[in-house]
């Protein structure tokens, strides 16, 4: 293995539009963790009497963290038009 080999990407760019999709087990693990934390955290916040604003803030923090991981471990972000780029 050459030392200069680029790191393996966990997320590939979507074919159309903007965003990423998991392409390795690490990417799928990140997505599963996101969903479980979102569901579990929402139930925990509600059970402890927190309002909707707290749930929304929690979801936004998780979304920012997910975006940061995708940005770091995914293909460069840009708008894509499918097979035939414009």
Number of C-alpha atoms within 10 A of each C-alpha: 4 5 5 6 7 7 7 10 16 22 24 19 20 18 15 12 13 12 20 20 17 19 14 13 11 14 21 15 13 16 16 12 13 17 13 12 15 18 12 11 15 18 13 13 15 13 10 8 9 13 11 12 9 14 18 12 11 16 18 13 12 16 14 11 13 16 15 12 15 25 15 13 17 22 18 14 15 11 14 16 13 11 8 6 9 6
